[in-house]
Amino acid sequence: MQANHRFIARRGSVLLRFALWGGGGILLLLAILLGVYLFFGWRARLALEKTVATLISAGEPLTIDLLQPPRIDDSQNADADVRAAIALLPGQTEASTNFRELREGPRLPLTDEERVLLRAYLDELSPALQTLHGGLEKPRAVSQNRLTSPLLNARLPQLQPMRELANGCGYRTYLHFDDGRHDLAIESLRPIEPMSRVCGTGPTLVNCLVAMGMRAVAATRLIEIAPELKIGTATGDVTPDNLRRQIEELLDQKSQMEEFRAALQGERLMQLDTMLNLAGGTLSVQQVTGVTGGGAPAAPSSTTAFLARPMLYSNAADCLEMTGDYIKATAAADLPAARAMIDSVERRADALSGRYTKIFASILMPSLGRSFVTHYRVRTDQNLAATALAIRWYQVDHHGALPDTLADLVPRYLPEVPLDYISGRPIRYRSEGEQPIIWSVGDNEIDDEGSSESASRHPATGPYSRWHMKDAVVFLKPQPRATTPPGE
């Protein structure tokens, strides 16, 4: 009996020691894993901090203070006039509702219905549009919108009202042109450029893209009115001096290059700021992804932030590197040169999809290649508009004759033959035949010898139809108004 008791006691002692050793081993293993995790998190954070410090020392704006638009007095800054014009917008009225219910947007030549509805709409918009002109004589046009962290939730300027103002300027051009006041038609478009600079100095990519769209409105209206533009000194004519100023403004695109670069720098800062706010527990994953399961976004979790921290630091470094490569490509002279610089980073960005360890970089690292296409397309639009105006000016001076080549416009009407930024070559021109044209190679980036055929199975119609053609064609003679087929 005693022997059995001793055996049981020994067996119990062995089991107890084994249990204690096993539990201690598990704790030891967990401690080792935690140490390794903390080590990699510490190393990732140090690497990120070193990368950020290196970029800042190289002059890159990687803090909100460095990217913040400068404070400028309202008396020197067109931003004040843009804000004042937005405050004067009438909102939804009967005139605006009737105008927006037009089956198609107004085009030249205006129909009787469009003329009536457009005049009523612009009468209400007139105080706001007139206020914009106050910014034309001011030396600066810089957004005073202040950036705050988290940048992901930062308040953007009033982009939709600025779009409405830009479109209003374009519609007023239609009405003045229809009234025979070609001088006022040109003058109506001038506030779009300072307003675009205000919008484009946000600095966010969304701001920059909206600014590009506003400049496209101005260029398109000029392209539409160029074939019949009256140039001279009679009442209603555009004077040569004012036309030269308009052409110079279209060709001066330095500010757009700076805005585009700053916009991508803002995109990079937003990525870094978002990662750091996730790591610090001030943003939740649901707030970043927008996936809430139908309810409100979950509150930030310190536990989630702790567990994801090493991955966040590593992903932030990936975004800094890739977006940095996009930023370098903004110095490219044209789209082909930019593509040569961004093709590899586009592939790297695409490769992030589906990689669990790169999930945050995948969410915050969009493919930015399309923004380059838009940037160079709008600049090409402006060059096409400047060239169309110069050709019209040449015609007026030469009794209706067209130049034999675009080189004939240099230097009196143009400083040089403008570039087609989509191809990297000068704008193309064909003067012979019934339909003289200038053109860019268009979105397919292939020269189809000035083909105005639709690039899809649907006919290309409307003011922006050139970018739906095989080549982006601008006609140098007035065209009959195309109608949109039923159901389109």
N, C-alpha and C positions, 0 to 999 in steps of 0.2 A: 504494500500500500504506500509506504514511504517512498519507494523507488518510483512508483507512478507519479507521485506528487513532485518529486525532483525532476522527472522527465518533462512533466507539464510545465514546471517553472522554467526549465531551460528552454523549452520550445517557445514559451511566451516571451522570454527575454530576447530570443533570436528574432522573433516576429516584430517585437517592439523596436529593436535596433534597426531592423530592415525598413520598417515603416518610417522611422525618424530619418534614416539615411536617404530613403527614396524621396520623402518630402523635401528634405534639404537639397537634394540633387535637382529637383524640379525648380525650387526657388533659385538655386545657383544658376541653372540654365536660363531662367527668366531674367535674372540679373545680368547675365552675359549678353543675352539678346537685347535687353534695354540699353546696355552700355554701347553695343555695336550700333544700335539705332541712333542713340544720342550722338555718337561719334560721327556717323555719316551726315546727320542733320547739321552738326556743328561745322563739318567740313564743307557741306553744300552752302551754308550761310556765309562762311568766310569767302568761298569762291565767288559767290554772288556779290558780296560787298566789294571785293577786289575788282570785279568787272565793272561795277557801277562807278567806283572811284577812278578807274582808268579812263572810262568814257567821259566822266565829268572833267577830268584834267585835260582831256583832248578837246574840250569845248562843247561837248554834247549836253543838251539840257535834259537831265534825268531827275530833276526835282520839280515840284510844282512852281516854286519860286523862280527857277531858271526859265520855265516855259510860259510864265504868266505874262499876258500882254502888258505893255507899259502903260502907266497912267498918263493920260493926255487931257489937257483942259478942253472943255466943250467948245470953246471959241476957236480951237485949232483942229478939231476932229469931226469928220463927217458922221461919226457914230451917233452924235447927239441929234443930228437931223434925221437919221434913220429911225432912231427911237421915237422922235417926235412924230414922224410920218406914220409909224405903226399905231401910235396912240390915236391918230385921226381916222384910221380905217373904219368904215361905217358898219361893218359886220354884215349879217344876213339881212338883206332888204328885198323888197319886191323886184327892184331893178336888177339886183345881182342874181336873184333866183331866175328871173326870166332870161337873163343873158346866159347863165350856165345851162339852161335847158335847151339851148340850141343843139340840134342834132350833131353838128360839127362845129369846131371852133371857127371863128371868123377867119377868112382868108381874102387875099386880093384876087380879083376885084370884089369888093363888098357887094352883097345883095342888099336889096331895100330893107329886108327884115333885119339883117345884121347891122345896117347903118343906124336904124332906129334904136335897137336894143343896146348897141355899143355906146351910142351917145348918152343914153339914159344912165347906163352903168358908170361911164367915165365922169359924168357930171357929179355923181356921188363920191367918186374916188379922187376927184380933182384936188381938194385941199391937201390930201396926203401926198399925192404925186408932186404938187407944187412945192411942198415942204422939202422934198428930197433935193430939189435944185439948190437949196441953201448950202449943201455940202460940197458943191462943185468947186467953190473958190477956197475951200479949206485945204491946208497943206498935208493933212494926215487923214487916213481912213482906217482906223484900228479899233477892233472890238474891245469894249470895256467890260465884257462878261468875265467874271472872276472864276478861276478854277479852284475847286475844293476837293479834298479827299473824303470819301472814296470817289475817284473820278468816274467810276462806273455809274454812279448815281448823280453825277454833277448835272446841274441845270444848264441846258443848252440855250443859246439865244432863240429868239422867236423866229424860227426858220420858215414856218408856213406863211406868216405875214410878209416876210421878205420876198418869198416866191410870188405872193399876190401882187406886191408892189412892182416887181420886175415884169410880170405879165401885163400889169396895167400900163407900164411904160411902153411895152411892145404894142398893146392894143391902141394906145393913143397915137402911135406912129401910123398905124393903119388909117385912123380917122383923119389925121392931118394930111396924109398923102392923098387920101380920097378927096379931101377938100382943096387940093392943089397947093397946099402949104408944105412944100418939100423941105424948106428950111426948118420948120417946126417939127417935121417928121424925124429929121436927124437929131435935132435938139432934144426931143422927147426921150431918146435912148441914152443920152449922156449920163444921167444919174445912176444907171445900172452899174457902171464900172466902180465908182466909189462905194456903192452899196455892196458889190461883190467883194471888194477888199475888206470891208467891215465884217462881212459874213465869213470870209476865208481866213481871217486871222483869229479864229475861235480860241485855240487852234485844235480842232478835232477833224478826223477824216470826214465825218458827216457834214460839218460846216463847209469843208473844202469842196465836197461833191455838190452841195447846193449852190455854192458860188460858181462852180463850173457851169451848172445848169442855167444860172442867170445870164452868164456871159454868152451861152449858146443862144438864148432868146434874142439878145442884141444882135449877134452876128447873123442869125437867121432873118430877122426883119430887114437888115441892111442888104442881104442877098436878094430878098424878095423885091425891094424897091429899086435896086441898082439899075436894071435894064431901062427904066423910064425916068430916071432921076433928072430933074431940071437943075442945071449948073450955070450960074451966071450972076447978074446983078439986079435982075427984075424982081418985083415983089413975088415972094414965094419960092424963089430960086435958092439953092445952096451956093454960097459964095465959094470960090476956089480956096480961100484961106480956111474956111470952116471945114471944107471937105478934106484938105490936107491934114488938119488937126485930127479929124476922125480917123483917117488912115493911119496916122502915127500912133494914135491910141490903140488901135487894133493890133498893130505890129509890136508895140511895147509890151512884152509878156514876161518881163523879169519878175514882177511881183507875183505872178502865177507860179513860177518855178519856186520861189521862196515859200509861198503858201503851201504848196504841195509837200515840200520837204518838211515844213513845220507841222503839217497835218500828220504825216507818218511819224514824226518825233512824238507828237501827242498820242498817237496810237500806241507807240512803244511805252511811253510813260504810263498810259492807262493799264497796259498789261502788267507792268511791274507793280504799280500801285495796287491793283486788284489782288495780285498774288500775295503781296505783303499784308494787305488787309485780311485776306483769308488766313494767312499764317498767324496773324495777331488776334484772330477771333472777332474782328469787327464786321466781317461779311460772312454770310453763310453760303454754302455750295448752291443751295436753291436760289439764292438771290443772284448768283452769277449765271447759273444755267437756265433759270427761268422755269425749271421743272418743279412744280409745286404739288402735283397730284390733285389739282382742282381747288386746293385751299390756299391760305396765305403762305408766303414763303416762311420757312422755318427760321427761328432766331439763330444768330451765330452761336456756335458751340465751341467752348474752349477745348473739349476733348477731341472733337473732330479736327480743330486747328492743330493740336499737338500731334495727333497721329499722322496728319497729312503734311506736316511742316517740311521734312526733308524733300518730299516730292515737289512741293510748291517752290522751294528754293531752286531745285534743279530745273523745273519747268520754266521758271522765270528767266534763268540763264539762257535756256533754249530760245525763248521769245526775244530776248535782247539781241542774241546773235542773228536770228533770222530777220527780224524787223530791221536790224541795223544794215543788213545786206540790201533790203528794199530801199532804205534811206539813201544808201550810196548810189543806187540806180536812178535817183531823181536828178542826178547831174547829167544823165545821158542826153545826147543831142536830139534823139528821136526815138520812136517806138522800137525799131529793130535793134538799136544799140541798147535800149533798156531791156529788151527781151533776152539779149545775150548775157545780161548781168543777173536777171531774176529767174531764168529757167531752172537753175539748179536749186534755188531756195524754194521755188514753187513745188518742186518734187519733194523736197524735205518737209515742207509744210503739209503736203498731201499724205506723206508717209506717217504723220503723227496719228492719223485717224485709226482707231482700233487698238492702239497701244495703251494698255492700262496705266503704265508708269508715266505716260505723257498726256494723260487725260485733260489736265488743266491747260497745258500749252495748246492742245487740240481745240479746246473750247475758245480760247482767247486769241488764237493765231489764225485769222481768216486768210484766205487766198487773196492777196492784194493786187494781183496782176491785172484784174479788170479795171482797177482805179487808174492804172497807167494808161490803158486804152482810152478811158474817158478823158484823162488829162490831155493826151496828145490829139485826140479827136477834136476837143473844143478849141485848142490852139490852131488846129488846121482849119476849123470853121472860121476863125478870126482871120486867118491868112486868105482864105477863099473870099471872104467878105471884102477885105482890103483890095484884093486883086480885081474883084468885080467892080468896085467903085473906081479904081484906077483906070480900068478899061473903059468904063462909061465916060469918065473925064476926058480920056484920049479921044473918044468918039465925038464928044461935043466940040473939042478943039480941032478936029479933022473932018468936019462936015459929015459925020456919021460913019466914017471909015473905021474899021477895026485895025488894031496893030497886026503886023505880020507875025510877030513873035512877042512873047512877054518881055524879052530883052529890050524891045522898043519903048517900054514904059519907064526904063531906068535911064537917067536918074530923076527926070522931071516929075513923074507920077508915083514912082516907087523908088526907095533907096536901093533895092535889089529884088530879084525875083523871089517871092516868098516860098518857104519850104512846105512840102507836104510831110508833116511829121509822122504820118502813118507808114510811109515808104522810106523816108530819109532822103528823098530826091525833090527837086523843085516841082511846084504845081504844074500839071499838064495843061496844055491849051490847044484847041483846034478852032481855027478861024474860018475855014472854008465850009461850004455847004449852007443849007437852010437853018441849021441849028448850031451856031458857034457855042462852044462850051469851054469851061475850065473844070478840072476834076482832081480829086484825090483817089488813091487806089481803093479806098473804102475799107469796110470791116474785114473783108476776106483777105486783105493785104496783097492782092494780086491785081496787076494792071490789066483790066479788060478793055483797054483802048477806048475809054470813055463810054462804056456801056451803061445806059440808063434803065436797062431791064431790071425787074425786081429780082432780088437775090433769093426770094422765096416764091411759092406758087401764088401768092396774093399780090395784086398790083401795088406798087409803091405810090402812095398819095399823101398830100399834106405838106406843111412847111418843112418838116424834118425828113421828108421821104428820101433825100439823097443818101442817107446812111442805111437805107433798106434796098438800095440799088446795088448792082454788081460793083460799080464804081460810084463814089460820092460826087455826082455831077451837079454843076451849077450852070444853068442856062443863061446865056447873055442876051436873049431876046425874051420879051414877055410871053408867058405860056398860058394857054387856056386853062381855066380852073378845072382841075380834075375832081371828080366826084367819087366818094367812097361807095363801093358796091353794097347793096342791101345785105345786112347780116354781118358786115365787117366791123 
